[in-house]
């Protein structure tokens, strides 16, 4: 790419930090070939640049993206950053470079790979967030509703409006164990904060009874003659079962069954 210096950026991993990198890139005509977060330790073949996060620069770049391109492009970039798309930062940069040429209608160029790649990743993000609105299960501990999820994408910002509206009179916490962050809500206020590790309280007798009732209800309404595990997994993928009250017991039994089979084979 003529006139552009190829570099590797190191930043703090935040969205504001990424936008600061984008501002740095377009100001100094630097093409980022790689991005490294604070905990990554890998050797780059390109000159390495550490870019400190600047909230003001990030806000200005984000605002200009809406003004100079479009609101749709701004939203696409923000949501693409939440995805688990490989090399997402480089993919977003390529989209932004393309947007400079195309302008406000860039999000309609769905046949172009720079647009299509982001669209596909964001649609998967939306799909996972939609599923977790129904699959998230809460436990009650002395008035605190808490839940743990293990999503592929960073879905908490998309889940926040749904659960804050649904439980607006409650106090709750949703912990994303994949990305080590938590959504906290109390008295009409919310926050999403990094949380490296969290110890949830053990269920008391009343909570255990409620969970047992829910499991009994689930088993009771099942129609054994129409049992179709493949169809169920197409609607409720197995990776969500670990945190679902009605299915985690079945998952544990399945794991124990596999373990018993492996031990039997080893004993032969």
Residue pairs with C-beta under 8 A, 6 or more apart in sequence:
1 31
3 29
4 29
4 30
4 31
5 28
5 29
5 30
5 31
5 47
6 30
6 31
6 33
6 46
6 47
7 30
7 31
7 32
7 33
7 46
7 47
7 48
7 49
8 32
8 33
8 34
8 35
8 36
8 44
8 46
8 47
8 48
8 49
9 21
9 24
9 25
9 32
9 34
9 35
9 36
9 48
9 49
9 50
9 51
9 89
10 35
10 36
10 37
10 38
10 48
10 49
10 50
10 51
11 17
11 18
11 20
11 21
11 35
11 36
11 37
11 50
11 51
11 53
12 37
12 38
12 52
12 53
13 37
13 38
13 39
14 53
15 58
15 78
15 81
16 53
16 54
16 55
16 58
16 59
17 51
17 53
17 58
18 35
18 81
18 89
18 92
19 57
19 58
19 59
19 61
19 62
20 51
20 52
20 53
20 54
20 57
20 58
20 61
21 32
21 35
21 51
21 89
22 61
22 92
22 93
22 96
23 54
23 57
23 58
23 60
23 61
24 30
24 49
24 51
25 31
25 32
25 93
26 96
26 100
30 49
31 93
32 89
32 90
32 93
33 44
33 46
33 90
34 44
34 46
34 87
34 90
35 87
35 89
35 90
36 42
36 44
36 48
62 74
62 78
65 73
65 74
65 77
65 96
65 99
66 73
66 74
68 103
69 99
69 103
69 104
69 106
70 104
70 105
70 106
70 107
72 107
73 95
73 99
73 104
73 106
73 107
76 95
76 107
76 118
76 119
76 122
77 92
77 95
77 96
77 118
79 122
79 125
79 126
79 158
80 88
80 91
80 92
80 95
80 118
80 121
80 122
81 88
81 89
81 92
82 125
82 153
82 154
82 155
82 157
82 158
83 121
83 122
83 124
83 125
83 153
83 154
84 121
84 152
84 153
85 91
85 117
85 118
85 121
88 121
91 114
91 117
91 118
91 121
92 118
94 114
95 106
95 114
95 115
95 117
95 118
97 114
98 106
98 109
98 112
98 114
98 115
99 106
102 109
106 115
107 115
109 115
110 116
110 119
124 152
124 153
125 153
125 155
125 158
126 158
128 151
128 152
128 153
128 155
129 153
129 155
129 158
129 159
131 237
131 240
132 149
132 151
132 155
132 159
132 240
133 159
133 162
133 163
135 236
135 240
135 243
135 244
136 147
136 149
136 159
136 163
136 174
136 243
137 147
137 243
137 244
137 245
138 145
138 146
138 147
138 172
139 145
139 146
139 147
139 200
139 203
139 207
139 211
140 206
140 207
140 210
141 200
141 201
141 203
141 204
141 207
142 201
143 171
144 171
144 172
144 173
145 167
145 170
145 171
145 172
145 173
146 172
146 173
146 174
146 175
146 200
147 172
147 173
147 174
147 175
147 243
148 174
148 175
148 177
148 200
148 243
149 155
149 174
149 175
149 176
149 177
149 178
149 243
150 176
150 177
150 178
150 239
150 242
150 243
151 176
151 178
151 179
152 178
154 176
154 179
154 181
155 176
156 174
156 176
156 181
156 182
156 183
156 192
157 192
159 174
159 183
160 183
160 190
160 192
163 172
163 174
163 183
163 185
164 185
164 190
167 185
168 188
170 185
171 185
171 186
171 187
172 184
172 185
173 182
173 183
173 184
173 185
174 182
174 183
175 181
175 182
175 195
175 198
175 200
176 182
176 183
180 194
180 195
180 196
180 197
181 192
181 193
181 194
181 195
182 192
182 193
182 195
182 198
183 190
183 191
183 192
184 190
184 191
184 192
184 193
203 211
211 245
214 245
214 246
215 245
215 246
215 249
218 246
236 244
236 247
238 251
240 247
241 247
241 248
241 250
241 251
242 248
242 251
